[in-house]
Amino acid sequence: MARAVSRKAGRPPGGINGQRVRDYPQVSIRVPPKLYAQLASLTRETGMSRLEIFIEAIDCFESSLRTSRRRPRSAGRARGTARRQ
């Protein structure tokens, strides 16, 4: 009889590339209920973890900053001012 492959007990590592999340530094933030609901919705719709969503969001934000630095600035906008939506 063939023996079943035994697995380790507990949850599998949930980090990027199978790393243990326990080894990651922790960051704690408070968010408004609407943002928390958006994050929960994104995790359900995409199947991505919160960590993966935050990594994608930060990478996207960093990329947009690099792109905005390459574009010539308009004369009417002062340097360093935040964009309001």
N, C-alpha and C positions, 0 to 999 in steps of 0.2 A: 504494500500500500504506500502511496505517495504521501509524504508528510506536508502539512500546510506550512507555509513560510510564516515564521513568528515575527511579529512586529513589536516594537517597544511600546510600553504602556504610556498613555497620556496623549496630549495633543501634539501634532507634528509642528515643527518650527514654522512660524508665520511670517518671518522676515523675508527680505529680498534675497533671492538665490538660496533659500533654505536656511538662512542664518537664524540664530536664536534671537528673538525679540528682546529677551531679558538682557542681552548684552548691549542694547542700544541705549544711548542717553535719553532721559525722559524730558518731555516738554508738556506743560500743562497750560491750557488756555480756557477762558470762559467765553462762550459764544451765545448770541441771542437765540431764542427758541426757533425762529425761522431758519437761521443758518444750520442749526442742529438737524432740523427736519430735512433741509436740502441735502445735507451730508448723508443722512439715513436713506433718503430716496436714491441718491447716486450709488450708494453701496449696493442697494437692491437691484437697481437697473443695470449696473455694469458688472456686478459680481466681483468688483475690486474691494480690497480692504480700505479702511480709512487711511492707513499709512500710505498705501499706493496712490490714493486720491490726493493726499497732501503733497506727495513727492511730485506727481504730475502737475499740480497747480503751481508749486514753487518753481519747477522747471519752466513752465509756460510763462510765468511772471518774469523770471530772469531773462528768458529769451526776448520777451517784449521790451524789456529795458534796454537790452543790447541793440535791438532794432531801432528804438527811438533815439538812441545815441548816434546812430549812423545817419539818420535823416536830418536835414538842416532844420533848425528851429524857426518857427515863424516869428516875425518881428514883434508881434503884439503880445507874445507870451514871455513872461519873465522866467529866467532859469531857476529851477528848483521848486516851482510851484506845483502843487498836486492837482491832478485832474479830477473834477467833480462830475458825478453822473446823476 
